[in-house]
C-alpha cells in the first residue's frame, strides 16, 4: 500500500485539504492519510512546540486547535478520497478523535509513533476490530514488544513500519535494516514510514520488501508547516509511485537465467564468428595475431572456440576479413 500523508500540510484550511486530495488522485497512491486532532482532548497549554515554526500560534495547543475539522468536514474529506478511488486513513491522537473517525466509518487506523504506548487509546481502537498500522518511530524494540503483546489478543490485522523520528532523516538514519528485524521478530507485514524529503528511501525500502510505504506530501517544500522539509512534492509523488510499481513488478516476476531460448536470433545477430585480419596463403599456420571476431555469429567458427584453430594449417588461400570455417583447415 502506498500512503501519502497530508498530515498538517493543509494548515487548517479545508479547501487546501480537498485540493491535496484532487492533486494526489492522479499520482498512483493507494491511500491519503490525515491526522485527526482535537485540541482539548489531546493537548494542554503545557505542551511545548517540537519546532517553533509558527508566527501565528502562540502555543502548540493553539496550533492543534487551528488544525481541527468538524465531523461533517471529516466526512466530506473521506467521501472525496473515495470518489477519487483512494482510501481515507487518519491517525487519531485522542479517544475523542477515535470517536470522530468511527462516526465516519474509517477503515484503517494509523498509529503515530508518539502514541505507541497510549494503551488507553489503543484499546479503544483495537475494539473496533479494524486494521492497525503501527509506526515504530521513537520506540525501542522492548517498547514495541509491549505494544504488540497488548494488541495481539484483540485480533486486529496488524502491520508495523520502520520509521525514524527526524525531520528530515539523513540516509544514515533511515534504518532500512530494521524492516528485516521487525519481520523476523513479529512475523507481521512490515513497511517504511519516510521523513527524508526525497523519493530514494521509499524506493530502497520497496526493493527490500516493504509492503507499505508512507511519506509526507506538500505542494511546495518551501511552504509553511512543520513537516515541509521532510515531505515530497506532488510531482515527486507520481515519480515515486511509478518507481514503486515498477519495482514491485520486477520483484514479482523472476527471471530464470538458464532459460534463454528467446534470445536465439539475437545471439546469432550479436554473436561473433572467427575471421582472418589479413590475406593468408594455403599452408599458413594460424596464430592469435591472424584472427578477428566479426558479426554475425553463424558465418564461421564461433569466437568462443578460437583456441581450437591456433597452430592449425590453412588448406586454401583466404582474403583479408574472410570468415574462417572448419573446411578451411587441414584435418
Buried (B, 14 or more C-beta within 10 A) or exposed (E): BBBBBBBBBBBBEBEBBBBBBEBBBEBBBBBBBBBBBBBEBBBEEEBEEEEEBBEEBEBBBBBBBBBBBEEEBBBBBBEBBEEBEBBBBBBBBBBBBBBBBBEBEBEBBBBBBBBBBBBEBBEBBBEBEBBBBBBBBBBEEEBBEBBBEBBEEBEBEBBBBBBBBEBBBEEEEBBBEBBEEBBEBBEBBBBBBBBBBBBBBBBBBBBBBBBBBBBBBBBEBEEEBBBBBBBBBBEBBBBBBEBBEEBBEEEEEEEEEEEEEEEEEEEBEEBBBBBBBEEBEEEBEBEEEBBBBBEBBEBBBBBEEBEEBEEBEBEEEBEEEBBBEEEBBEE
